[in-house]
């Protein structure tokens, strides 16, 4: 059986705002995430905004917020908003 790669879901503007809010609640800034992962701060902002994808950044953000994966986090946000 072939391994099917799961593609990362892209947050819309409301979901992005919620991710920023949850990061703020956790006491973590995008600058801290960029420093921990050794990536540009703009890269973190672009992932949160849904303009770019990075498995490393997405995974880290999901873990900080308390989810096992980026897609699990996005799906959870979508069910809360719906």
Beta strands, then each sheet from edge to edge (+ up, - down):
end
